[in-house]
Amino acid sequence: MAGKIRRCPSDGTYTLNFSCPACGNETRTAHPARYSPQDRLGKYRRKVRYG
Protein backbone atom coordinates (compact mmCIF):
# COMPACT_ATOMS: atom_id res chain seq x y z
CA MET A 1 0.00 0.00 0.00
CA ALA A 2 1.60 3.25 -1.14
CA GLY A 3 1.18 6.56 0.61
CA LYS A 4 0.81 5.47 4.22
CA ILE A 5 2.38 8.63 5.62
CA ARG A 6 0.05 11.62 5.68
CA ARG A 7 0.57 15.36 6.23
CA CYS A 8 -1.65 18.05 7.69
CA PRO A 9 -2.00 20.94 5.21
CA SER A 10 -2.56 23.56 7.93
CA ASP A 11 0.35 22.96 10.32
CA GLY A 12 2.61 20.54 8.39
CA THR A 13 2.50 17.72 10.95
CA TYR A 14 3.31 14.24 9.58
CA THR A 15 1.22 11.33 10.87
CA LEU A 16 -0.24 7.96 9.92
CA ASN A 17 -3.77 8.98 10.96
CA PHE A 18 -6.51 10.41 8.76
CA SER A 19 -6.88 13.36 11.15
CA CYS A 20 -4.12 15.56 12.55
CA PRO A 21 -3.32 14.84 16.23
CA ALA A 22 -2.33 18.49 16.82
CA CYS A 23 -5.24 20.41 15.27
CA GLY A 24 -7.83 17.77 14.26
CA ASN A 25 -7.96 18.73 10.55
CA GLU A 26 -8.14 16.10 7.81
CA THR A 27 -4.72 15.00 6.52
CA ARG A 28 -3.61 14.40 2.94
CA THR A 29 -1.11 11.99 1.48
CA ALA A 30 2.46 13.31 1.70
CA HIS A 31 3.49 11.82 -1.64
CA PRO A 32 2.95 13.38 -5.07
CA ALA A 33 0.98 11.55 -7.74
CA ARG A 34 2.97 9.28 -10.04
CA TYR A 35 4.17 10.74 -13.30
CA SER A 36 3.27 9.02 -16.53
CA PRO A 37 3.98 10.31 -20.05
CA GLN A 38 0.72 8.67 -21.17
CA ASP A 39 -1.36 10.58 -18.59
CA ARG A 40 -4.79 10.73 -20.22
CA LEU A 41 -6.35 13.04 -17.63
CA GLY A 42 -3.34 15.28 -16.98
CA LYS A 43 -4.65 18.29 -18.87
CA TYR A 44 -7.86 18.27 -16.81
CA ARG A 45 -5.97 17.89 -13.53
CA ARG A 46 -3.73 20.83 -14.40
CA LYS A 47 -6.74 22.90 -15.46
CA VAL A 48 -8.46 22.35 -12.10
CA ARG A 49 -5.30 23.06 -10.13
CA TYR A 50 -3.95 26.08 -12.00
CA GLY A 51 -7.12 27.53 -13.43
HTML snippet that shows the backbone in 3Dmol.js (N, CA, C, O; Angstrom):
<script src="https://3Dmol.org/build/3Dmol-min.js"></script>
<div id="view" style="width:600px;height:400px;position:relative"></div>
<script>
const pdb = `
ATOM      1  N   MET A   1       0.842  -1.176   0.000  1.00  0.00           N
ATOM      2  CA  MET A   1       0.000   0.000   0.000  1.00  0.00           C
ATOM      3  C   MET A   1       0.887   1.239   0.000  1.00  0.00           C
ATOM      4  O   MET A   1       1.661   1.445   0.935  1.00  0.00           O
ATOM      5  N   ALA A   2       0.784   2.047  -1.016  1.00  0.00           N
ATOM      6  CA  ALA A   2       1.598   3.247  -1.140  1.00  0.00           C
ATOM      7  C   ALA A   2       0.926   4.419  -0.443  1.00  0.00           C
ATOM      8  O   ALA A   2      -0.299   4.469  -0.338  1.00  0.00           O
ATOM      9  N   GLY A   3       1.717   5.342   0.023  1.00  0.00           N
ATOM     10  CA  GLY A   3       1.184   6.557   0.605  1.00  0.00           C
ATOM     11  C   GLY A   3       0.624   6.388   2.000  1.00  0.00           C
ATOM     12  O   GLY A   3      -0.432   6.942   2.302  1.00  0.00           O
ATOM     13  N   LYS A   4       1.297   5.639   2.862  1.00  0.00           N
ATOM     14  CA  LYS A   4       0.810   5.472   4.223  1.00  0.00           C
ATOM     15  C   LYS A   4       1.001   6.736   5.043  1.00  0.00           C
ATOM     16  O   LYS A   4       0.149   7.081   5.861  1.00  0.00           O
ATOM     17  N   ILE A   5       2.108   7.426   4.831  1.00  0.00           N
ATOM     18  CA  ILE A   5       2.379   8.627   5.619  1.00  0.00           C
ATOM     19  C   ILE A   5       1.504   9.761   5.112  1.00  0.00           C
ATOM     20  O   ILE A   5       1.322   9.919   3.905  1.00  0.00           O
ATOM     21  N   ARG A   6       0.961  10.551   6.034  1.00  0.00           N
ATOM     22  CA  ARG A   6       0.052  11.624   5.684  1.00  0.00           C
ATOM     23  C   ARG A   6       0.543  12.914   6.316  1.00  0.00           C
ATOM     24  O   ARG A   6       1.304  12.886   7.283  1.00  0.00           O
ATOM     25  N   ARG A   7       0.107  14.057   5.767  1.00  0.00           N
ATOM     26  CA  ARG A   7       0.571  15.360   6.228  1.00  0.00           C
ATOM     27  C   ARG A   7      -0.622  16.296   6.382  1.00  0.00           C
ATOM     28  O   ARG A   7      -1.526  16.317   5.547  1.00  0.00           O
ATOM     29  N   CYS A   8      -0.608  17.061   7.454  1.00  0.00           N
ATOM     30  CA  CYS A   8      -1.655  18.048   7.690  1.00  0.00           C
ATOM     31  C   CYS A   8      -1.336  19.292   6.864  1.00  0.00           C
ATOM     32  O   CYS A   8      -0.232  19.826   6.974  1.00  0.00           O
ATOM     33  N   PRO A   9      -2.275  19.772   6.037  1.00  0.00           N
ATOM     34  CA  PRO A   9      -1.996  20.944   5.207  1.00  0.00           C
ATOM     35  C   PRO A   9      -1.934  22.252   6.002  1.00  0.00           C
ATOM     36  O   PRO A   9      -1.328  23.216   5.536  1.00  0.00           O
ATOM     37  N   SER A  10      -2.544  22.306   7.185  1.00  0.00           N
ATOM     38  CA  SER A  10      -2.563  23.561   7.930  1.00  0.00           C
ATOM     39  C   SER A  10      -1.310  23.778   8.771  1.00  0.00           C
ATOM     40  O   SER A  10      -0.778  24.888   8.790  1.00  0.00           O
ATOM     41  N   ASP A  11      -0.821  22.748   9.467  1.00  0.00           N
ATOM     42  CA  ASP A  11       0.351  22.956  10.315  1.00  0.00           C
ATOM     43  C   ASP A  11       1.578  22.136   9.916  1.00  0.00           C
ATOM     44  O   ASP A  11       2.637  22.285  10.524  1.00  0.00           O
ATOM     45  N   GLY A  12       1.455  21.275   8.908  1.00  0.00           N
ATOM     46  CA  GLY A  12       2.609  20.538   8.389  1.00  0.00           C
ATOM     47  C   GLY A  12       3.029  19.339   9.211  1.00  0.00           C
ATOM     48  O   GLY A  12       4.134  18.830   9.021  1.00  0.00           O
ATOM     49  N   THR A  13       2.191  18.870  10.116  1.00  0.00           N
ATOM     50  CA  THR A  13       2.497  17.717  10.946  1.00  0.00           C
ATOM     51  C   THR A  13       2.367  16.434  10.128  1.00  0.00           C
ATOM     52  O   THR A  13       1.385  16.250   9.409  1.00  0.00           O
ATOM     53  N   TYR A  14       3.357  15.547  10.239  1.00  0.00           N
ATOM     54  CA  TYR A  14       3.306  14.244   9.578  1.00  0.00           C
ATOM     55  C   TYR A  14       2.737  13.220  10.546  1.00  0.00           C
ATOM     56  O   TYR A  14       3.072  13.221  11.730  1.00  0.00           O
ATOM     57  N   THR A  15       1.862  12.335  10.032  1.00  0.00           N
ATOM     58  CA  THR A  15       1.216  11.332  10.865  1.00  0.00           C
ATOM     59  C   THR A  15       0.777  10.150   9.999  1.00  0.00           C
ATOM     60  O   THR A  15       0.854  10.214   8.772  1.00  0.00           O
ATOM     61  N   LEU A  16       0.331   9.104  10.622  1.00  0.00           N
ATOM     62  CA  LEU A  16      -0.242   7.959   9.920  1.00  0.00           C
ATOM     63  C   LEU A  16      -1.768   7.966   9.999  1.00  0.00           C
ATOM     64  O   LEU A  16      -2.426   7.132   9.377  1.00  0.00           O
ATOM     65  N   ASN A  17      -2.324   8.893  10.752  1.00  0.00           N
ATOM     66  CA  ASN A  17      -3.771   8.982  10.959  1.00  0.00           C
ATOM     67  C   ASN A  17      -4.431   9.800   9.853  1.00  0.00           C
ATOM     68  O   ASN A  17      -3.767  10.541   9.127  1.00  0.00           O
ATOM     69  N   PHE A  18      -5.745   9.651   9.739  1.00  0.00           N
ATOM     70  CA  PHE A  18      -6.506  10.409   8.760  1.00  0.00           C
ATOM     71  C   PHE A  18      -6.872  11.798   9.284  1.00  0.00           C
ATOM     72  O   PHE A  18      -7.327  12.650   8.521  1.00  0.00           O
ATOM     73  N   SER A  19      -6.676  12.025  10.574  1.00  0.00           N
ATOM     74  CA  SER A  19      -6.879  13.355  11.147  1.00  0.00           C
ATOM     75  C   SER A  19      -5.622  13.748  11.914  1.00  0.00           C
ATOM     76  O   SER A  19      -4.938  12.896  12.482  1.00  0.00           O
ATOM     77  N   CYS A  20      -5.328  15.035  11.925  1.00  0.00           N
ATOM     78  CA  CYS A  20      -4.120  15.556  12.554  1.00  0.00           C
ATOM     79  C   CYS A  20      -4.245  15.467  14.076  1.00  0.00           C
ATOM     80  O   CYS A  20      -5.258  15.898  14.627  1.00  0.00           O
ATOM     81  N   PRO A  21      -3.243  14.920  14.768  1.00  0.00           N
ATOM     82  CA  PRO A  21      -3.323  14.842  16.227  1.00  0.00           C
ATOM     83  C   PRO A  21      -3.171  16.211  16.898  1.00  0.00           C
ATOM     84  O   PRO A  21      -3.624  16.392  18.028  1.00  0.00           O
ATOM     85  N   ALA A  22      -2.547  17.169  16.225  1.00  0.00           N
ATOM     86  CA  ALA A  22      -2.326  18.489  16.819  1.00  0.00           C
ATOM     87  C   ALA A  22      -3.549  19.397  16.688  1.00  0.00           C
ATOM     88  O   ALA A  22      -3.951  20.039  17.659  1.00  0.00           O
ATOM     89  N   CYS A  23      -4.146  19.454  15.484  1.00  0.00           N
ATOM     90  CA  CYS A  23      -5.243  20.414  15.267  1.00  0.00           C
ATOM     91  C   CYS A  23      -6.573  19.755  14.915  1.00  0.00           C
ATOM     92  O   CYS A  23      -7.608  20.419  14.973  1.00  0.00           O
ATOM     93  N   GLY A  24      -6.582  18.479  14.554  1.00  0.00           N
ATOM     94  CA  GLY A  24      -7.826  17.774  14.259  1.00  0.00           C
ATOM     95  C   GLY A  24      -8.302  17.885  12.816  1.00  0.00           C
ATOM     96  O   GLY A  24      -9.335  17.310  12.472  1.00  0.00           O
ATOM     97  N   ASN A  25      -7.572  18.613  11.955  1.00  0.00           N
ATOM     98  CA  ASN A  25      -7.958  18.729  10.546  1.00  0.00           C
ATOM     99  C   ASN A  25      -7.698  17.432   9.800  1.00  0.00           C
ATOM    100  O   ASN A  25      -6.928  16.588  10.258  1.00  0.00           O
ATOM    101  N   GLU A  26      -8.337  17.277   8.655  1.00  0.00           N
ATOM    102  CA  GLU A  26      -8.140  16.101   7.809  1.00  0.00           C
ATOM    103  C   GLU A  26      -6.757  16.166   7.166  1.00  0.00           C
ATOM    104  O   GLU A  26      -6.338  17.231   6.713  1.00  0.00           O
ATOM    105  N   THR A  27      -6.049  15.047   7.122  1.00  0.00           N
ATOM    106  CA  THR A  27      -4.718  14.996   6.523  1.00  0.00           C
ATOM    107  C   THR A  27      -4.795  14.533   5.081  1.00  0.00           C
ATOM    108  O   THR A  27      -5.784  13.934   4.657  1.00  0.00           O
ATOM    109  N   ARG A  28      -3.731  14.821   4.330  1.00  0.00           N
ATOM    110  CA  ARG A  28      -3.609  14.404   2.941  1.00  0.00           C
ATOM    111  C   ARG A  28      -2.372  13.544   2.799  1.00  0.00           C
ATOM    112  O   ARG A  28      -1.500  13.561   3.667  1.00  0.00           O
ATOM    113  N   THR A  29      -2.287  12.797   1.720  1.00  0.00           N
ATOM    114  CA  THR A  29      -1.107  11.995   1.484  1.00  0.00           C
ATOM    115  C   THR A  29       0.103  12.913   1.278  1.00  0.00           C
ATOM    116  O   THR A  29      -0.014  13.986   0.685  1.00  0.00           O
ATOM    117  N   ALA A  30       1.247  12.486   1.767  1.00  0.00           N
ATOM    118  CA  ALA A  30       2.456  13.305   1.701  1.00  0.00           C
ATOM    119  C   ALA A  30       3.226  13.092   0.402  1.00  0.00           C
ATOM    120  O   ALA A  30       4.220  13.775   0.154  1.00  0.00           O
ATOM    121  N   HIS A  31       2.784  12.163  -0.420  1.00  0.00           N
ATOM    122  CA  HIS A  31       3.492  11.821  -1.645  1.00  0.00           C
ATOM    123  C   HIS A  31       2.805  12.424  -2.863  1.00  0.00           C
ATOM    124  O   HIS A  31       1.576  12.478  -2.911  1.00  0.00           O
ATOM    125  N   PRO A  32       3.573  12.877  -3.847  1.00  0.00           N
ATOM    126  CA  PRO A  32       2.946  13.381  -5.073  1.00  0.00           C
ATOM    127  C   PRO A  32       2.403  12.230  -5.921  1.00  0.00           C
ATOM    128  O   PRO A  32       2.781  11.073  -5.738  1.00  0.00           O
ATOM    129  N   ALA A  33       1.525  12.566  -6.834  1.00  0.00           N
ATOM    130  CA  ALA A  33       0.982  11.549  -7.737  1.00  0.00           C
ATOM    131  C   ALA A  33       2.086  11.052  -8.668  1.00  0.00           C
ATOM    132  O   ALA A  33       3.031  11.786  -8.958  1.00  0.00           O
ATOM    133  N   ARG A  34       1.972   9.837  -9.126  1.00  0.00           N
ATOM    134  CA  ARG A  34       2.967   9.279 -10.042  1.00  0.00           C
ATOM    135  C   ARG A  34       2.922   9.991 -11.379  1.00  0.00           C
ATOM    136  O   ARG A  34       1.861  10.414 -11.839  1.00  0.00           O
ATOM    137  N   TYR A  35       4.079  10.118 -11.992  1.00  0.00           N
ATOM    138  CA  TYR A  35       4.168  10.741 -13.303  1.00  0.00           C
ATOM    139  C   TYR A  35       4.116   9.669 -14.370  1.00  0.00           C
ATOM    140  O   TYR A  35       4.772   8.634 -14.257  1.00  0.00           O
ATOM    141  N   SER A  36       3.340   9.918 -15.397  1.00  0.00           N
ATOM    142  CA  SER A  36       3.269   9.019 -16.528  1.00  0.00           C
ATOM    143  C   SER A  36       3.202   9.850 -17.809  1.00  0.00           C
ATOM    144  O   SER A  36       2.372  10.755 -17.902  1.00  0.00           O
ATOM    145  N   PRO A  37       4.048   9.570 -18.795  1.00  0.00           N
ATOM    146  CA  PRO A  37       3.978  10.310 -20.054  1.00  0.00           C
ATOM    147  C   PRO A  37       2.657  10.077 -20.796  1.00  0.00           C
ATOM    148  O   PRO A  37       2.253  10.906 -21.612  1.00  0.00           O
ATOM    149  N   GLN A  38       1.992   8.970 -20.521  1.00  0.00           N
ATOM    150  CA  GLN A  38       0.717   8.665 -21.175  1.00  0.00           C
ATOM    151  C   GLN A  38      -0.463   9.072 -20.291  1.00  0.00           C
ATOM    152  O   GLN A  38      -1.510   8.426 -20.331  1.00  0.00           O
ATOM    153  N   ASP A  39      -0.313  10.122 -19.501  1.00  0.00           N
ATOM    154  CA  ASP A  39      -1.360  10.577 -18.587  1.00  0.00           C
ATOM    155  C   ASP A  39      -2.544  11.121 -19.386  1.00  0.00           C
ATOM    156  O   ASP A  39      -2.473  12.212 -19.954  1.00  0.00           O
ATOM    157  N   ARG A  40      -3.630  10.351 -19.424  1.00  0.00           N
ATOM    158  CA  ARG A  40      -4.795  10.732 -20.220  1.00  0.00           C
ATOM    159  C   ARG A  40      -5.558  11.894 -19.613  1.00  0.00           C
ATOM    160  O   ARG A  40      -6.158  12.683 -20.344  1.00  0.00           O
ATOM    161  N   LEU A  41      -5.549  12.018 -18.295  1.00  0.00           N
ATOM    162  CA  LEU A  41      -6.348  13.040 -17.633  1.00  0.00           C
ATOM    163  C   LEU A  41      -5.512  14.201 -17.113  1.00  0.00           C
ATOM    164  O   LEU A  41      -6.024  15.042 -16.374  1.00  0.00           O
ATOM    165  N   GLY A  42      -4.247  14.263 -17.479  1.00  0.00           N
ATOM    166  CA  GLY A  42      -3.336  15.284 -16.981  1.00  0.00           C
ATOM    167  C   GLY A  42      -3.758  16.697 -17.305  1.00  0.00           C
ATOM    168  O   GLY A  42      -3.626  17.585 -16.463  1.00  0.00           O
ATOM    169  N   LYS A  43      -4.262  16.931 -18.501  1.00  0.00           N
ATOM    170  CA  LYS A  43      -4.655  18.295 -18.868  1.00  0.00           C
ATOM    171  C   LYS A  43      -5.827  18.778 -18.025  1.00  0.00           C
ATOM    172  O   LYS A  43      -5.904  19.965 -17.708  1.00  0.00           O
ATOM    173  N   TYR A  44      -6.740  17.885 -17.657  1.00  0.00           N
ATOM    174  CA  TYR A  44      -7.864  18.266 -16.815  1.00  0.00           C
ATOM    175  C   TYR A  44      -7.409  18.528 -15.375  1.00  0.00           C
ATOM    176  O   TYR A  44      -7.891  19.457 -14.728  1.00  0.00           O
ATOM    177  N   ARG A  45      -6.488  17.714 -14.884  1.00  0.00           N
ATOM    178  CA  ARG A  45      -5.970  17.887 -13.532  1.00  0.00           C
ATOM    179  C   ARG A  45      -5.231  19.214 -13.407  1.00  0.00           C
ATOM    180  O   ARG A  45      -5.375  19.917 -12.408  1.00  0.00           O
ATOM    181  N   ARG A  46      -4.436  19.557 -14.426  1.00  0.00           N
ATOM    182  CA  ARG A  46      -3.728  20.835 -14.399  1.00  0.00           C
ATOM    183  C   ARG A  46      -4.689  22.008 -14.526  1.00  0.00           C
ATOM    184  O   ARG A  46      -4.459  23.058 -13.927  1.00  0.00           O
ATOM    185  N   LYS A  47      -5.758  21.850 -15.293  1.00  0.00           N
ATOM    186  CA  LYS A  47      -6.742  22.902 -15.456  1.00  0.00           C
ATOM    187  C   LYS A  47      -7.457  23.206 -14.136  1.00  0.00           C
ATOM    188  O   LYS A  47      -7.693  24.369 -13.810  1.00  0.00           O
ATOM    189  N   VAL A  48      -7.797  22.170 -13.386  1.00  0.00           N
ATOM    190  CA  VAL A  48      -8.457  22.346 -12.097  1.00  0.00           C
ATOM    191  C   VAL A  48      -7.498  22.997 -11.101  1.00  0.00           C
ATOM    192  O   VAL A  48      -7.893  23.881 -10.340  1.00  0.00           O
ATOM    193  N   ARG A  49      -6.255  22.562 -11.108  1.00  0.00           N
ATOM    194  CA  ARG A  49      -5.301  23.060 -10.126  1.00  0.00           C
ATOM    195  C   ARG A  49      -4.834  24.480 -10.417  1.00  0.00           C
ATOM    196  O   ARG A  49      -4.748  25.295  -9.498  1.00  0.00           O
ATOM    197  N   TYR A  50      -4.534  24.795 -11.664  1.00  0.00           N
ATOM    198  CA  TYR A  50      -3.949  26.079 -11.999  1.00  0.00           C
ATOM    199  C   TYR A  50      -4.913  27.039 -12.665  1.00  0.00           C
ATOM    200  O   TYR A  50      -4.545  28.176 -12.960  1.00  0.00           O
ATOM    201  N   GLY A  51      -6.112  26.613 -12.902  1.00  0.00           N
ATOM    202  CA  GLY A  51      -7.118  27.529 -13.428  1.00  0.00           C
ATOM    203  C   GLY A  51      -7.210  27.612 -14.852  1.00  0.00           C
ATOM    204  O   GLY A  51      -8.034  28.362 -15.375  1.00  0.00           O
TER     205      GLY A  51
END
`;
const viewer = $3Dmol.createViewer("view");
viewer.addModel(pdb, "pdb");
viewer.setStyle({}, {cartoon: {color: "spectrum"}});
viewer.zoomTo();
viewer.render();
</script>
